[in-house]
Amino acid sequence: MSESAEALAAALTAEYAAIWAYGPVGVRLSGAERAEAEAAHRARRDALVVQLSTGGGSVPPDRAGYALPFPVTDRASALRLAVQVEERTAAFWRAALPVSTGADRDRALAALVEYAVRATRWRRSAGIAPLTVPFPGRPS
């Protein structure tokens, strides 16, 4: 498997986890922004499954569940988790950038930017400062 296909498979695994995490988040948050976030992750997951399966790549399986970094017990913890989900998923797309070209690179960059912007929105809703990070998707 090429480096690009491996990076995309890793991004797909991150998308699976993001979709799963929006379940507990959705119990505490409602509204269009949460629904839009989950829909974006589902759309990217679906596109990656098609791309990897038709391109001869390996499609990693989804797991039955994922461990959360902390309990989601209220709106504040749901917002913190939403920020982490977007940051973590952005990191996988950032990792795909240097090994991708053409349309794959464009998709990776679009995902990185979208998730960085969404993390900023969640930070604003949560009252977390600073609102932005200098290099989205890069470990702190």
C-alpha positions in Angstrom: 0.0 0.0 0.0 1.3 3.4 -0.9 2.1 6.1 1.8 -0.9 8.1 0.5 -3.3 5.1 0.8 -2.0 4.4 4.3 -2.5 8.0 5.3 -6.0 8.0 3.9 -6.8 4.7 5.7 -5.6 6.3 8.9 -7.8 9.3 8.2 -10.8 6.9 7.6 -10.1 5.3 11.0 -10.2 8.8 12.6 -13.5 9.5 10.8 -15.0 6.4 12.2 -13.9 7.5 15.7 -15.2 11.0 15.2 -18.7 9.7 14.1 -18.8 7.5 17.2 -17.8 10.3 19.5 -20.6 12.6 18.2 -23.1 10.1 19.7 -22.3 11.0 23.3 -21.7 14.6 22.2 -25.2 14.7 20.6 -26.8 13.6 23.8 -25.6 16.9 25.4 -25.6 19.2 22.4 -28.3 19.8 19.9 -28.7 22.1 17.0 -27.6 22.5 13.4 -23.9 22.9 14.2 -23.7 19.4 15.9 -25.7 17.8 13.1 -23.5 19.5 10.5 -20.3 18.3 12.1 -21.5 14.7 12.3 -22.8 14.9 8.7 -19.4 16.2 7.5 -17.6 13.3 9.1 -20.0 10.8 7.7 -19.6 12.3 4.2 -15.8 12.1 4.4 -16.0 8.5 5.8 -18.3 7.4 2.9 -16.0 9.1 0.3 -12.9 7.5 1.7 -14.5 4.0 1.8 -15.4 4.4 -1.9 -12.1 5.8 -2.8 -10.0 3.2 -1.0 -12.1 0.2 -2.1 -12.2 1.3 -5.8 -8.6 2.3 -5.9 -7.3 -1.0 -4.8 -6.5 0.2 -1.3 -7.4 -1.5 2.0 -10.5 -0.3 3.8 -9.9 -0.6 7.6 -12.9 -1.9 9.5 -14.8 0.2 11.9 -14.8 -0.9 15.5 -17.9 -1.5 17.7 -16.8 1.3 20.0 -14.1 3.8 20.9 -12.7 4.9 24.3 -13.5 8.5 25.2 -10.8 10.6 26.8 -13.1 11.6 29.6 -16.8 11.1 30.6 -19.3 13.3 28.8 -21.7 14.3 31.5 -22.8 17.8 30.6 -22.7 20.5 27.9 -19.2 21.7 28.9 -17.7 18.2 28.7 -19.6 17.6 25.4 -18.1 20.8 24.0 -14.6 19.8 25.1 -15.0 16.5 23.4 -16.2 18.1 20.2 -13.1 20.3 20.2 -10.9 17.2 20.7 -12.7 15.2 18.0 -12.1 18.0 15.5 -8.5 18.5 16.5 -7.7 14.8 16.4 -9.3 14.2 13.1 -7.6 17.3 11.6 -4.3 15.8 12.7 -4.9 12.7 10.6 -5.7 14.8 7.6 -2.7 17.0 8.2 -0.5 13.8 8.2 -2.0 12.9 4.7 -0.8 16.2 3.2 2.9 15.5 2.7 2.3 12.1 1.1 -0.6 13.1 -1.1 -0.8 14.8 -4.5 -3.5 16.1 -6.8 -7.1 15.6 -5.7 -6.1 13.6 -2.6 -4.0 16.5 -1.4 -6.9 18.9 -2.1 -9.3 16.7 -0.1 -6.8 16.4 2.8 -6.3 20.2 2.9 -10.1 20.9 2.7 -10.7 18.5 5.6 -7.9 20.0 7.7 -9.2 23.5 7.2 -12.9 22.5 7.8 -12.0 20.7 11.0 -9.8 23.5 12.3 -12.6 26.0 11.7 -15.1 23.8 13.4 -12.8 23.3 16.4 -12.5 27.1 16.7 -16.3 27.3 16.7 -16.6 24.7 19.4 -13.9 26.5 21.5 -15.9 29.7 21.1 -19.1 28.0 22.3 -17.2 26.4 25.2 -15.5 29.6 26.2 -12.1 28.0 25.7 -9.2 30.3 25.1 -7.3 30.7 22.9 -9.9 30.3 20.2 -7.4 29.3 17.5 -4.2 27.3 17.4 -1.2 28.3 15.4 -0.8 25.1 13.4 -4.1 23.1 13.2 -3.6 19.4 13.3 -0.1 19.6 14.6 0.5 18.1 18.1 1.0 20.8 20.7 
